[in-house]
């Protein structure tokens, strides 16, 4: 049977996601991960960073891979109200461009195969003000032999912030614009792009004075101004106007209070319709032409007019901009810099993700901090000296602990603090040639996961290009250290006998987004601005 998942369902899901992020009971984080995408192992390829985008594997959506993404994560930053916005496709106002007008009755069955949300019925101007087009000078017939029935070309850039719809200038281009909102400077800096317009959060309850004014002026329950435009689909003929050029007619339907001024030309055609009272409560409307249609229905053949009152979403234009603009996408922003040791700059990453509600380490409580480190840390006794420092990141390390061996992958090494950060994932414990499956192998007893210990042996590199052997500084405990130049440094995590655990339980949290990408090397001179578009 034919069925459809509606646009409104997607818009609602986008709003529900934003509400969930802003709910104080939840913690969503953007995280970076996978410091060694080209090291042979589970979820990796040895050609990941070859420069060919086809060599980067698509993320796999199953429970095994989702847990692996948690294992190889490096650090995360919490998403808050300042870092999440609904967005819609960007249409920048450009002179001499034809824009569509807002209509509630677009469908794929009509002549142009349009739906509302794939038309360019709104714009952002050069001052980051957003407007919706209520009239583009179009009419539903080709009476003058031109294509103006599709709409004229816009000549005047809208710049006003008045609450009532208006023409933007004096060119007579036929356009009527409705001002909705201005994008704040902070949102321009964080969220602006060539593809999307960012929308304010919490439109329905915002206390911003300008948003309040637009929202309240669009509430037709109070202002009785719901209908703004009546479209002439067919002007008909034979209308007499009761010997008057213009007649006030009621707008009937399931609402109340709507009235329109109807103008009839000398040919008996309806040439203009303007709304004098928008009324309220309409989901459809019919203009009552009974006072002027006696002549039309006496003619043979009869050509009745077709006038379509355009019904805005919700109660009126500007009352709720999310369905009005089709906001089914959400943009999440995060910046990672060198402001905290939780974000080591001597590392690299090839995955970006979003995780919901990871627990604190050794706790069932949801982590609520503004950021987290998901790496284990070791304070080394001495500096690690290798010929190629870049070869450290991603290299394997091991420690003999009695008859067992602890294994890990280096995520970063800070020579200033002598802190090495590492992670452990299943690639260390799968023994087949590709280190990617549970195939039996001669030393499968080595698949036991062992943690590094202050009572074990030296930390050794297992990579020939990053060869070293250094002990753990078991005398060190705490969260701050003094460097060789007498600088006190906050390490971000608390050490005990030279070891520190991640700040989250890496077996917890829902991975709701993952993106594999070309490897990015971090550097103290750069910042990573991460922008994620979620489409519902």
N, C-alpha and C positions, 0 to 999 in steps of 0.2 A: 504494500500500500504506500502511496506517496506520503512523504513526511518531510519536515524541515526543522532543523535546529535554528531558531530565530535569532536575528541580530540582537534583539532585546535580551535574550538569554546570555549571549556573549558579553553584552554590556553589563548585565547584572553580575556575571562571574568576575569581570574585571573589578567592579566595585566591591564585591565580596572579598576579593584578594587584598585590595588596599585596606579594607576594614580589618581584615585578619592581621595584616602587618602592623597596623596602628593599635591593635588590641594589646593592652599592657600585659595580658596573660601569655602572649606569644613573644618569641625571639626569632627573628629572621636575620640571617647573615649572608653577605656576599663573601665567598672565599676563593682563594687562589690555591692551586695544587699542581701536583705531578712535576717535580723538579728534574726528573730524568726520563723524559719521554722516549729517548732513543736507546736506553739500556734494555737489552733483551729481557722480556718478562711479560707478565699478565697485563693486558690492556695497552701495550706499547708496540711500536714498530721501529725497526732500526733505520727507517727512512723518514721518520716523522717530520724532521726539520729540513728535509731535502730542498724545500722551496717549491715543490709541486703540491698544490693544495689537495690533490687527489690522494696523496700519501698520508694525510692526516685522517685517521679513522673516525667514522661517525660514532658518537656516543651510543652505548648500548643501554637500553632501558630494561634491565631486569635486576632482581634483588642481589645477585652476585656482584654485578658491576657497581651497583649503588653503594654497597659496602666497601668496595675497593676505592671508590672516589673519596669516601671518608678517610680511608687509611692513608691515602697519598696527599691529603689536604695539608696545607702549610699554615695558613692563618686566615682569620675572617674579621669582617667589620659589620657591625649591626646596622640594619636598615631602620631608619627612624622617619618621622614625619617630614623631615627636611630633605630626605633622599629618595622619595618615591612619588611619582605623579602619573596620572592618566595622561595619555597622549593620543592625538589624532593626526592623520596625514596632513602634511603642510601644503597649503595653497597660499603663496605669497601674492598680494595684489600687484598686478602688472598692467600698465596702461594698454588699451586696445585689445584686451582679452575678453572673450565671452565667458561669463560665469553662469552657472545654473542658479535657479531660484529654489528656495525651500518649498518642497511639496510633500504632503503626507501620503500621496497616492502613486508615487513612482512604483513601477514593478517591471519585472523582466518580460512581462507580456506586452508592454507598450512598444511603440514604434522604435524608440531609441534603445531598447533593452536596458533601461536604467533602473537601479534601485537608489534610494536616497543616499546611502552611505558610499556609493561609488561615483557620486557627482561632486563637482567643485562649488558647492553652494555656500561656502564660508571662506574667509580670507584672513590673513594677518597682514597688517600694513607695515610700513617702514619704521614705525614707532612701537612695534610689538603690541598693537591693539588688534583685537579679534572682533570681526563683524560677521553677521549672517545676512545673506542676500534674500530679501523678501520679495523683490520684484526686479526682473532684469529686462523689462520692456518687451517681454514676449507676449504673444497671443496664439491661440490654438488653431489658427487658420492661415492660409497663404494668400490672403486677399490682395496684397500689393505686389505679388510676384517675387518678393525677396525672401531671404531665409530668416527674417527678423522674428518669425514665429518661434524660433529656437532661443531667441534672446538677442539683444543688441550687444555691442562691445562696450565695456566699461571704460570711461574716459576720465572720471574724477575719483581720485583716491579718497576713501573714507578716512577721516581723521577726528571726527567729533566724538564726544563722550556723552551726549545728551541721551536721555532714557527713551525717548520716542523715536521710532524709525524715521529716516529722512533721506533726502537726496544728498550726495556727497559734494556736489558743486553745481555749477550753472550751465553745464554743457548740454543739458537736456538728454543725457544718454538713457534715461528711463529707469535707472537703478535706484532702488530704495534699500538702504542698509539699516540693520539693527545692531547697535553696539552691545557687546557681551562682556568683555573684560580686557584688562591690560596684563601682559605677562610681566611679573616682577623682575627687577634687575638680577636678583639672586637666582631666580629660576632660569633666566637667560644664560647666566654663566654656567650653571650646572647642567641644564637639560637641553639647551637649544641645539638644533641640528638642522641639516638641510632637508630632512625627511619628515620631521614631526613638529607639531605645535603642542606645547605642554599646557595642561589645564590645571587650575588651582585645585587643591584638595578640599574636601568637606564643604562643597558648595552649599549644601542645604543648611548648614549651621555656621558658616563662616561669619565672623564679626567684622570683617573688613568692610568699611563703610561703603566703598564703591560696589562691592559684590552684593551687599545687603540691598542697596538701592536698585540694582538691576534685578535681583531676585524678587524683591517685593513689588516692583513695578510690573513684573511678569505674572503676578498672582491674580488671575482673572476672577477668583472668588471675591476679591476685595475691590478690584478696579473695573471689573466687567469689560475687559478689553482683550478678550481671547483672540478673536479673529481679526487679522490685520489685512488680509488680501483676499480678493475674490478673482479667480482666474476666468477669463472669457475663453472657454474651449470652442464655443460656436456662437456667433453673434445673432444667429437667426435672422428673420426678416418679418415684416408686417406688423411690427410693434408700433403702437401709436402714442404711447406716453400720455394719454388723456389730454392731448393738446398742449402738453408741457414738454420742455426739453429734458427735464430730469424729474424723477419721482423717487421718493423714499419708500423702500420696500422692506418688509420684515425678512429676517433670515430664520427660516423654520428648521426643524430637525429635532435632535434630542437635547438641545441647549435652550437657553432663554436670553432675551435682551438684545440679540443681534439685529442691526439695521444697516441697509446699504442704499446709497444714492445711485440710481441707475439712469444713465443718459442714453437717449435714443436719437439717432441721426435722421437726416431727411429721407433716407432710404428705408426707414423702419428697422434698421439694425441697431442692436445694442452696441454702442461704441465705447462706453466707459462705465466702470462700476467702482465706486469707492466706499469703503466701510466708514459709516458714521458712528456706529456703536458696536464694539466687538462682542459684547455679551459674555456668557460663561457657560460651561458645562457641555460644550459641543464635542462629539466625536464624528459627526457628519452634519452637513447643513444643506438646505435647499432654499434658494432665493424665491420668495413668493412674488411672481410676476403677474398675478391675476388682475391687478389694476391696469396693466398695460398690454395684455396679450390677446385682447378680444380680436383685434385685426389679424394677428398672426394665425389664429385658429380659424379665421374665416377664409383665409387664402387657400388656393389650391395650386401646387401642393403646399402643405403646411411645412414651415421650417422653424421649428421651435429652437430657442436659444438653449445653450448648455453653459451654465455658470457654476463654477466649483469654488465654494468657500474653502480656503486652505486652512487646515486645522493644525495648529502648532502642537508640539509634544506637551504632555502633562497639562498644566493650566494655562501656559502662555510662553511666548518666546522669552528666554532668560530665566525662567523659573527653575529649570533643572537642565543644565547644559550637557550633562553626560549622555542622555538619550538624544538630545537635540543635535549633538555633534557626532554621535556614534562612537563613544569612547570605549572601545573594546580592547585597547592595548594599554599596557602599563610599562613605564620606564623606571628602572631602578639604577641609582647612581652610588658609586663608592669610590673613594680616593685612598690609595695606599702610598705612603711616603716613608721618610726615615724618622718620623716623629716618635716612634716607640720601638723597642727591641722585639716586640711581638711581630713586627714587620721587617725582618732582616733584609738588608739591601744586597748582601752577598749571596744571592740565590737566583733562581729562575723558575718560571712556571709555564705550563702548557695547557692548563685547564682553569676555567672560571665557572663557578657554580653558586647556587643559592641553597642553603640548608635551613630547615625550620626546626626549632626547639631541640638543639643538642643539649644533653645534660652536662652538668659539671663533672669533672673528673672525680671518681669514687663517690658519686652522689646521684640520687634520683631527681634532684631538683634541676629545673631548666636553667641553663646558663643565661644570665641577664646582663652581663657586662657589655660595654660598648665595643669590645673587640676580644679576640681570643687567639692564642697560639695553640695549634694542634700538633706541635712537634715535641718530641723528647729532647732534652738538653744535657750536655756533659760539659762541666768545667774541666779543662785540661790542665795538667801540671805545667806543661811547657808549650811554647808556640809550636804549631805545625808548620814545618818548612818543606815545601815541594817546589819542583822546578816550574810547574804549570799550575798556578792557583785556580784557574778556571776548571781544571780537571777534578778538583775536590768535589764540587757539587754534582751529585748523582753517583759518586763512587760508593762502593760497598765498604763496610767496616765490620770487624768481628772482635769478640772478646772470649777467651777461654774461661769458663767458670766450672771448675771440677771436670766432670766428664761431658759437660754440655758446652754449647757454643752459642753466644748471643750474636745476632746479625742485624744490620741496619743499613739504610742508605743515607748518605750525607745530604742534608737539605741546605745547610749554610755553615760557614765557619767565619767567626769574627776574631781577627788576630788581635784587636785591641783588648777584648775581654777574655780571649782564649776559650770562648764558648762555641762548642760544636752542636748543631741541631740536626736531628735525624728522625727518620720514620721507618716503620717496619710494615711491609705488605707481603702478600702471599707469594710474590715473585721470589722472595728469599727462601721459600720453603717448598716450592714445586721443583722437582728434580729432573723433569724431562728436559730435553735439549733446548726447548724454547722457554723454559721456566714459566709455563702458562697453563698447566693442567695437572690433574691428580694422578697421572701415569706413574706406575710403580718404578722405582729405581733402586740401585744397590744400597744406597745409604738413606733409605726413606725414613729411618728413625731420626734423621736430622731435621725433619719437618716440625719438630716440637718448637713452639715459639718461646724463646728465652729472653728475659729482659736483661739489660746491662746492669752490672752490680759493682758497688764500691769494694766488694771483697773478691772481685775477679782479677784477671791478669791485665796486661796492657791492651789499649785500644789499637788495633792494627788495621791498616788499609789492606784491602784485597784487590786493589786495582794497581797495576804496574806503573801507570802514569801519575799516580798520586800516592806513592809509597811513603808510609810513616809508621811509627810505633811510639805512642805517647801514653802516659799514665793518667788516671783520673785524680783530680785534686780533691781527695776525700776530706781534707780539713776544712773545705769551704761549705758553709751553709748560709742561707739568707737570700735576699732579693737584690742587694746592691753590692757592687765590688769597686775597688780602687785600682785604677789602671796604672801602668808604669809611669805615666806623667802626672800622677796624683789627682786624677779626675774621678769623681764618684759617678758611677753609671748604674742606673736602674735597669735590671736585666729583664723585667717584665714578668718573670716567673720565679717562684721560690725554690731554691736548691736545698737539698739535704745530702750531706756527704758527697758533694760534687755532682749530684744528679737532680734533674727536675722533670716532672711529668707534664704532659699537655694540660691545658686548662679546661678541656672538654673530654668527655667520654666518646671516643671515636667510633664506638659501636652504636651510638644513638643519633637521633635526628633524622628528618626526612629530607632527602635530596630531591628538590623540586625542579631544579634546572641544572644542566651541565653543558658546557661548550668546550670542545677540543679545538685548540688553535695552535698556530705556529709558536714555538717557544720564545718567550720574552726573557731577556736577561735584565735583572734589576740593577740599579746603580744609584749611588748616593746623590747623583746630580739630577735624577729624574723622578717623576711621580707618575703613577699609573691611575688614570681616570677611567673607571670601568662603567660603561653604560649598557644595561641589559634591557632589551625589549621583550616583553612577554605578551603574546597575542592569545586572546581567549576566543 
